[in-house]
Amino acid sequence: MGKRPPIPPDIEHGPPPPARPQFRPPIPVPWVAWLVPLILAANFITFATTMYVNDCPARSDECLLFDVLGRLSFQPIKENMLLGPSIPTLRKLGALERRLVEEGERWRLISCIWLHGGFLHLMANMISLMCIGMRLEQEFGFMRIGALYVISGLGGSLMSCLTDSQGERVSVGASGALFGLLGAMLSELITNWTIYENKCTALMTLVLIIVLNLSVGFLPRVDNSAHFGGFLAGFFLGFVLLLRPQYGYVSPKYIPPGYDMKHKKSKHKCYQHILMYTSLAVLLVGFIAGYTKLLREHTIQSVPLRDFN
């Protein structure tokens, strides 16, 4: 008895198709935040240097904490309620004063953001810097946050000078740069709207924080114009520097060979590009116009009034 012939394969259906290659884009690794702690350390070192140069005991017998701090002791409360140096010392080391800027000392637009009017002023700004800046640097890296900090500080200084029509203000502090970080957080939320889940909650929380911080600027001796200028600079810079890929975008370097991507998304949405280029144009025009106006106008000399930002 003969054997049965083997059953031929199912020609109609053919062999099963090969499995599609699987891939998973890597989870983003947070940046190591080192620039913000470095800025914090630089501010403390600058304040200690300011107090050393101030040398209160050489000019007064009423210096605060002289027994503990010696040469670094603070000016009397009647001169500086924030536990810090005198006005002449701040002016000598680079405080912002419109008259001096117009006379050619342009470096004061930057140097003033590293000076503080007192220990209390310094601590308030540095706590804000740690709370805001650390998270931003971990997400976007030191180069973008460093540029954001300095340019926002410059914007705050420029606005402070432009609003000081009488030339009577001596201004110091990093608040303009800090408000720039807040403004950048708001623009980052707007331009990267698609990747957030609780959008309205995040927006309302951030707006509330910004309003509360801006309201502090209406207290006496607080330079709110520097806050507002820094906020505006940071807000527009955020559209330029803090751009993220839209939700669902996958970089080509993470797609395996032979994988057919259906409905592939572009890296950025059209509105993100519009906001970026518009903000860049506004920044350039604003800085050029403000700087030009500052150099062309003249101020009336009067008694200096110290402001903290």
C-alpha positions as CSV (number, residue, x, y, z in Angstrom):
1,M,0.0,0.0,0.0
2,G,1.4,3.3,-1.1
3,K,1.9,6.4,1.1
4,R,-0.3,9.4,0.8
5,P,1.3,12.4,-0.8
6,P,2.1,15.3,1.6
7,I,-0.6,18.0,2.0
8,P,0.6,21.0,0.0
9,P,0.7,24.3,1.9
10,D,-2.1,26.7,1.7
11,I,-1.2,28.6,-1.4
12,E,-4.2,30.9,-1.1
13,H,-3.1,32.5,2.1
14,G,0.6,32.1,1.9
15,P,3.1,32.4,4.8
16,P,2.3,34.7,7.7
17,P,3.7,38.3,7.3
18,P,6.7,39.2,9.3
19,A,6.1,41.0,12.6
20,R,6.5,44.7,12.5
21,P,9.6,45.9,14.3
22,Q,8.9,47.4,17.7
23,F,10.5,50.5,19.0
24,R,10.2,52.8,22.0
25,P,11.6,56.3,22.0
26,P,13.9,56.7,25.0
27,I,12.5,58.6,28.0
28,P,14.1,62.1,28.2
29,V,16.8,62.3,30.8
30,P,16.6,65.5,32.9
31,W,19.6,67.8,32.7
32,V,21.9,68.1,35.7
33,A,21.3,71.5,37.0
34,W,24.6,73.2,37.8
35,L,24.2,76.7,36.4
36,V,21.5,77.9,38.7
37,P,23.4,76.8,41.9
38,L,26.5,78.6,40.3
39,I,24.5,81.8,39.9
40,L,23.3,81.5,43.5
41,A,26.8,81.1,44.7
42,A,28.0,84.0,42.6
43,N,25.3,86.3,44.1
44,F,26.3,85.4,47.7
45,I,30.0,85.9,46.9
46,T,29.2,89.3,45.3
47,F,27.2,90.3,48.3
48,A,30.0,89.4,50.7
49,T,32.4,91.3,48.5
50,T,30.0,94.3,48.5
51,M,29.9,94.3,52.3
52,Y,33.7,94.0,52.5
53,V,34.1,97.0,50.2
54,N,31.4,98.9,52.1
55,D,33.4,98.6,55.4
56,C,30.7,100.1,57.6
57,P,32.9,100.2,60.8
58,A,35.3,102.7,59.0
59,R,32.5,105.3,58.8
60,S,30.0,104.5,61.5
61,D,29.8,103.4,65.2
62,E,26.3,102.0,64.8
63,C,27.0,99.1,62.4
64,L,24.7,96.1,62.9
65,L,26.3,92.8,64.1
66,F,29.7,94.4,64.3
67,D,30.8,91.9,67.0
68,V,30.0,89.0,64.7
69,L,30.8,90.2,61.2
70,G,33.4,92.8,61.8
71,R,34.2,94.6,58.5
72,L,31.3,92.8,56.9
73,S,28.7,94.3,59.3
74,F,25.6,96.0,58.0
75,Q,24.7,99.7,57.8
76,P,22.5,101.0,60.5
77,I,18.8,100.3,60.2
78,K,18.0,104.0,59.6
79,E,20.2,103.9,56.4
80,N,19.3,100.4,55.1
81,M,16.4,98.4,56.5
82,L,17.3,95.4,54.4
83,L,20.6,94.7,56.2
84,G,23.1,95.8,53.6
85,P,25.6,98.4,52.3
86,S,25.3,102.1,51.7
87,I,24.1,103.7,48.5
88,P,27.6,105.1,47.6
89,T,29.0,101.5,47.8
90,L,26.3,100.1,45.5
91,R,26.9,102.9,43.0
92,K,30.7,102.3,43.1
93,L,30.3,98.6,42.4
94,G,27.8,98.9,39.5
95,A,24.3,99.8,40.6
96,L,22.0,101.0,37.8
97,E,21.7,104.7,37.5
98,R,20.4,106.3,34.3
99,R,22.7,109.3,34.4
100,L,25.8,107.1,34.5
101,V,24.6,104.9,31.8
102,E,24.0,107.8,29.5
103,E,27.5,109.0,30.3
104,G,28.9,105.8,28.8
105,E,28.8,103.2,31.6
106,R,26.7,100.8,29.7
107,W,28.0,97.8,31.7
108,R,25.7,98.9,34.6
109,L,22.8,97.4,32.7
110,I,24.2,94.0,33.4
111,S,26.3,94.5,36.6
112,C,23.2,95.7,38.6
113,I,21.5,92.3,38.4
114,W,24.4,90.8,40.5
115,L,24.1,93.3,43.3
116,H,21.6,93.4,46.1
117,G,20.5,96.1,48.5
118,G,20.7,93.9,51.6
119,F,20.8,90.4,53.0
120,L,17.0,90.1,53.1
121,H,16.8,91.3,49.5
122,L,19.3,88.7,48.5
123,M,17.6,85.8,50.3
124,A,14.2,86.6,48.8
125,N,15.6,86.6,45.3
126,M,17.8,83.5,45.7
127,I,14.9,81.4,47.2
128,S,12.8,82.4,44.1
129,L,15.7,81.5,41.8
130,M,16.1,78.0,43.3
131,C,12.3,77.4,43.1
132,I,11.9,78.6,39.5
133,G,15.3,78.1,37.9
134,M,16.2,74.6,39.0
135,R,13.2,73.0,37.3
136,L,13.7,75.0,34.1
137,E,17.3,74.1,33.9
138,Q,16.6,70.4,34.4
139,E,14.1,70.5,31.6
140,F,15.8,72.8,29.1
141,G,19.5,72.8,29.9
142,F,22.0,75.4,31.1
143,M,22.5,77.2,27.8
144,R,18.9,78.2,27.3
145,I,18.3,79.1,30.9
146,G,21.5,81.0,31.2
147,A,20.7,83.1,28.1
148,L,17.1,83.6,29.4
149,Y,18.4,84.8,32.8
150,V,20.9,87.3,31.5
151,I,18.8,88.7,28.6
152,S,15.7,89.1,30.9
153,G,17.9,90.9,33.4
154,L,19.1,93.2,30.7
155,G,15.5,93.8,29.6
156,G,14.5,94.7,33.2
157,S,17.5,97.1,33.5
158,L,16.6,98.8,30.2
159,M,12.9,99.3,31.2
160,S,14.0,100.6,34.6
161,C,16.2,103.3,32.9
162,L,13.5,104.3,30.4
163,T,10.9,104.8,33.1
164,D,13.3,106.9,35.3
165,S,12.7,110.2,33.5
166,Q,14.2,112.2,36.4
167,G,17.3,110.2,36.7
168,E,16.9,109.8,40.4
169,R,16.9,106.1,40.8
170,V,19.7,103.8,42.0
171,S,18.6,100.3,41.3
172,V,20.0,96.9,42.1
173,G,18.7,93.3,42.2
174,A,18.1,90.1,40.2
175,S,14.3,90.4,40.2
176,G,14.2,91.4,36.5
177,A,15.9,88.2,35.6
178,L,13.7,86.2,37.9
179,F,10.5,87.7,36.4
180,G,12.0,86.8,33.0
181,L,12.0,83.1,34.1
182,L,8.3,83.5,35.2
183,G,7.4,85.0,31.9
184,A,9.2,82.2,30.0
185,M,7.3,79.6,32.0
186,L,4.0,81.3,30.8
187,S,5.1,81.4,27.1
188,E,6.4,77.8,27.4
189,L,3.0,76.7,28.6
190,I,1.3,78.5,25.7
191,T,3.6,77.3,22.9
192,N,3.8,73.7,24.1
193,W,0.1,73.5,24.9
194,T,-0.5,70.2,23.2
195,I,1.8,68.2,25.6
196,Y,0.1,69.3,28.8
197,E,-2.8,67.3,30.3
198,N,-4.4,69.7,32.9
199,K,-3.9,72.7,30.7
200,C,-6.4,75.2,32.3
201,T,-5.3,74.3,35.8
202,A,-1.6,74.8,35.0
203,L,-2.3,78.1,33.2
204,M,-4.5,79.5,36.1
205,T,-1.9,78.5,38.7
206,L,0.9,80.1,36.8
207,V,-1.0,83.3,36.1
208,L,-1.9,83.5,39.8
209,I,1.8,83.2,40.8
210,I,2.8,85.9,38.3
211,V,0.1,88.3,39.5
212,L,1.1,87.8,43.1
213,N,4.7,88.5,42.4
214,L,4.0,91.6,40.2
215,S,1.8,93.0,43.0
216,V,4.9,93.1,45.3
217,G,6.2,95.7,42.9
218,F,3.7,98.2,44.2
219,L,5.4,98.4,47.6
220,P,7.5,101.5,48.4
221,R,11.1,101.5,47.1
222,V,10.5,98.5,44.8
223,D,11.4,99.0,41.1
224,N,8.4,97.4,39.4
225,S,9.4,98.7,36.0
226,A,12.4,96.3,36.2
227,H,10.0,93.5,37.1
228,F,7.8,94.3,34.1
229,G,10.6,94.7,31.7
230,G,12.2,91.4,32.7
231,F,8.9,89.7,32.5
232,L,8.2,90.9,29.0
233,A,11.7,89.9,27.8
234,G,11.4,86.5,29.3
235,F,7.9,86.0,28.0
236,F,8.9,86.6,24.4
237,L,12.2,84.7,24.8
238,G,10.3,81.7,26.0
239,F,8.6,81.3,22.6
240,V,12.1,81.3,21.0
241,L,14.2,79.2,23.5
242,L,11.7,76.9,25.2
243,L,10.1,75.3,22.1
244,R,9.3,71.5,22.5
245,P,8.2,69.0,19.8
246,Q,4.5,68.5,19.6
247,Y,2.7,65.6,21.2
248,G,3.2,62.4,19.2
249,Y,6.4,63.4,17.3
250,V,9.1,60.8,17.1
251,S,12.6,61.7,16.0
252,P,13.8,59.8,12.9
253,K,16.9,58.5,14.7
254,Y,14.7,56.4,16.9
255,I,12.7,54.8,14.1
256,P,14.1,51.3,13.1
257,P,14.9,50.6,9.5
258,G,12.0,49.3,7.5
259,Y,9.4,50.7,9.9
260,D,6.6,52.4,8.0
261,M,5.4,55.4,9.9
262,K,1.8,56.2,9.1
263,H,0.5,59.6,9.9
264,K,4.0,60.9,10.7
265,K,3.8,64.2,12.6
266,S,6.0,67.2,12.0
267,K,8.3,68.3,14.9
268,H,6.5,71.6,15.6
269,K,3.1,72.9,14.8
270,C,2.6,75.9,12.5
271,Y,1.5,78.2,15.4
272,Q,4.7,77.4,17.2
273,H,6.8,78.7,14.3
274,I,4.6,81.8,14.0
275,L,5.0,82.6,17.8
276,M,8.8,82.0,17.6
277,Y,9.5,84.3,14.7
278,T,7.1,87.0,15.8
279,S,8.6,87.0,19.3
280,L,12.1,87.1,18.0
281,A,11.2,90.2,15.8
282,V,9.5,91.9,18.8
283,L,12.5,91.3,21.0
284,L,15.0,92.7,18.5
285,V,12.8,95.8,17.8
286,G,12.2,96.4,21.5
287,F,15.8,96.2,22.6
288,I,17.1,98.3,19.7
289,A,14.4,100.9,20.1
290,G,14.8,101.0,23.9
291,Y,18.5,101.3,23.8
292,T,18.4,104.0,21.1
293,K,15.9,106.0,23.1
294,L,18.0,105.7,26.3
295,L,21.1,107.1,24.5
296,R,19.3,110.0,22.9
297,E,17.4,111.3,25.9
298,H,18.8,113.4,28.8
299,T,17.9,113.3,32.4
300,I,17.6,116.0,35.1
301,Q,20.0,115.4,38.0
302,S,18.4,115.2,41.4
303,V,18.9,113.5,44.8
304,P,19.4,109.7,44.2
305,L,16.6,107.4,45.5
306,R,17.5,103.8,45.9
307,D,15.2,101.1,44.5
308,F,15.4,97.4,44.8
309,N,14.2,95.0,42.2
